[in-house]
Amino acid sequence: MRYLGVFGSPIRHSLSPLLHNAVLQSCNLPYCYGRYELTARADTCLESRQDSARGFSHLPSHSSQPARSNPLLDAFYALNLHGANITLPFKELAFASATRHSALAHHIGAVNTLVRSSEGLLGYNTDAPGFLASLLLGGFSTPKMPDEKFDELAILSPLLCASTSKQCIDSALIIGAGGSAKALAVMLHLCGVELLVANRSNRAREFFSTRGIPYCTFDELDSSKPYTLVINATSASIGGELPLGALRLEELFSHAKIAYDLMYGHELPFVGLARSCGVACQDGADMLILQAACALMLFCPELAGEDAYGIKQVFAIMQSVFPRASSA
């Protein structure tokens, strides 16, 4: 049996075990996927979040691994994982923890998928292609596709062959500047989208500036400027809050064609306000499923073998079990 999992804080809400285990069980593959919360404490401390009977609490500790000051690596090796997904707020730590990075993860500077190999831990970013694929499957297009060939995007490409576009996204505003925002910004920038990233502080300005992506603080943001796509990449929706003041968002929505919130589940304040302004809305459900499907193909290369399920079947299974009406 090989073990997979997702790390984050908070993590109790994560649907990743549901999605991954549905495919693993359907394919009768010898893997088990659970979830774990990394605490904010400086020392290595894990709080088990079991999924039915499929958590990791029964796994032995592998004390033969060298001691580390990195809680993510300590957890990964203590649990003897084959691979892991990484969510808030550890995606940049995951990048620093990887032995090698995919070309896309290197561009982004954030990792959400770690795969154990003979070369160490390989770091990937499936958020960016998952996000782009969700837009394309939703009937939108971008001015171009990335010039560089990325492994993660190539995995999802069979799903995109039949996608039809209704509206070209030529400009976008991303609210927030964390690991997910970086992934989206880099992908949209590579797709030729005119872009602005707005954040509460200047802490991430250097990252975006060195990649040629415009950046401003909330105080500097001109909400009268039109953007085709407005993205909430903050965690404000988890607390039932808006990422910006309602009046400023309403002004942004008056020009937008689509509002996108990376959170998913119950009615999100950002999505609700956009819908009241007559803007098409999308939450992070499809992006979550697509990035998960991509990650599972990286964890389990046997899924891509001859007579194997393949990405289309993996995606279909995950879609079928995703609780669209759930607030979890």
Number of C-alpha atoms within 10 A of each C-alpha: 8 12 18 26 24 24 27 20 18 14 19 15 12 19 19 22 21 16 24 24 21 19 22 18 12 11 13 10 15 11 16 19 24 26 27 24 18 22 16 12 9 9 12 16 15 17 13 16 18 15 16 8 9 15 19 22 14 9 12 10 12 13 10 8 12 8 9 12 10 15 19 21 19 21 20 20 17 16 19 19 20 20 26 25 27 24 22 16 17 20 23 19 19 27 26 16 19 20 15 17 21 17 16 25 25 15 16 26 20 28 32 29 31 32 20 19 11 6 8 12 20 22 29 28 33 29 30 27 26 26 24 23 23 23 21 22 17 16 13 18 21 20 15 13 14 15 8 9 11 14 18 24 20 12 19 24 14 12 17 12 10 9 14 13 14 10 15 17 22 18 20 23 26 23 23 24 25 19 25 25 24 24 26 22 26 22 22 26 19 17 19 16 21 17 20 21 25 24 25 16 13 13 10 19 18 12 15 18 11 9 13 12 18 15 23 18 17 18 10 11 16 13 18 14 11 18 24 20 25 25 21 24 27 21 17 18 21 14 9 13 13 19 20 16 9 14 10 13 19 18 16 23 27 16 18 24 19 24 26 20 23 20 22 22 16 15 13 20 19 25 24 13 18 26 16 11 17 13 19 16 18 22 22 19 19 23 24 24 25 28 27 25 30 26 26 24 20 22 20 17 11 14 21 14 10 8 8 12 17 19 21 13 15 25 22 13 18 23 17 11 13 18 14 13 10 9 10 12
